[in-house]
Amino acid sequence: MSRHEARQKLARDFGATHIVTERGEKGVAHIKDLTEGIGVDAVLECVGTQESIMQAIQSTRKGGYVGYVGVPHGVSLGGEKLFFAHVHLHGGPAPVRRFLPKLIDLVWNRKINPGKVFDLTLPLDQVAEAYRAMDERRAIKVLLQP
């Protein structure tokens, strides 16, 4: 789900077959149309707002999974809505250190290229501008260099 051309292109580069630009109820309806009313097996929710989490839950098929990354902010989930959604909701801190040795090896040996997400490079002393650029969707991710 994306409304930003650069992110859509990156998603397609990584294998996305469909791009949904709508949000909220319209986004859920589009997902349901694509899946013949069933919903998707799994959603990775990466925004952490009330609307994005509800959209993720409502887009997921009964028995499906929603994984959220980061810390949701201003989100309230009523037990009844979650109960009747019949979805698994999982989140929490990622065990990054456990995966780092393998990931570093994959990057070092050029088996994966995480650099595709970096579309802006700035000096470290411009970190505030880097966050602004990402927040304003002028950059997907910013690579900060000393």
Secondary structure, DSSP 8 states (H G I E B T S, - for coil): --S-HHHHHHHHHTT--------HHHHHHHHHHHTTTS-EEEEEE-S-SHHHHHHHHHHEEEEEEEEE-S---S----HHHHHHHT-EEEE----HHHHHHHHHHHHHTTS--GGGGEEEEEEGGGHHHHHHHHHTTS-SEEEEE-
